[in-house]
């Protein structure tokens, strides 16, 4: 018997006035999966987080969370959610234990059950020796662990995290991910998190890449990198449009224009370096070669760099066309 998806989204759209934050988004998240929603600021990932966590009402489309209709049954969904917000939600003037206990009481827990679960969560997150410390004395990484303890105290089936590694050093970030893997494997919890950190997204089972409110790609990290279709070659030149046209005409390949540079995705890229330099010795200011990264994946599907201020599509290919071709068939 197949297990129903933890989340099913169909044609979701959400606007703030005339601004479309999410545009016709459809995807599903398998039970027990860790899905990372990746995108720069303004991509729509935080709005999606707010919709799934029932913080804002559903405007258009249909969403089912853990079998419940989000529009009709938000209260039923909330009891099964664990939510960790980007902004800290712990009270710095309370101890670690007091923060967790207070949260548990909001979910109706009390007595020996609450004490037992609090001790269990603090132990699992390595906080037992800090339970009497004031939260204001903890490091950023330890405070994030307290946030996770609160989010998991009532044993949710779905854990939603908005930018969970914000402000954390690499060691603390690794600790957070170890715990996410643990709750998925030990408790079967489904994890959905948003991030703008490319290296963090690589740890997920699948990545949903968002750009200007649209889902532009959805697949495993390895499959997304394989979709680039070869090595990434970047050429700096004084006139990128002219050089791109000449490369297209001479070699019958399709270059892209990204932030004033000419970009090519070609197999056996190292063999192309000499050919390009020999063909255009006076035109090329610099040329670099690299294996596909998630930055390259983002460029491939959107036509611009992940951190570019210019979010327009500069490749000459429509974003919707890319989604149709590259989003994982479901």
Buried (B, 14 or more C-beta within 10 A) or exposed (E): EEEEBBBBBEEBBBBEEEEBBBBBBBBBBBBBBBBBBBBBEBBBBBBBBBBBBBEBEBEEBBBBBBBBBBEEBBEBBBEBBBBBBBEBBBBEEBBBBBBBBEBBEEBEBEEEEBBEBBBBBBEBBEBBEBBEBBBEEBEBBBBBBBBBBBBBBBBBBBBBBBBBBBEBEEEBBBBBBEBBEEBBEEEEBBBBBBBBBBEBBBBBBBBBBBBBBBBBBBBEBEBBBEBBEBBBBBBBBEEBEEBBEBBBEEBEBBBBBBBEBBBBBBEEBEEBBEEBEEEBEEBBEEBEBEEBBBBBBBBBBBBBBBEBEEBEBBBEBEBEEBBEEBBBEE
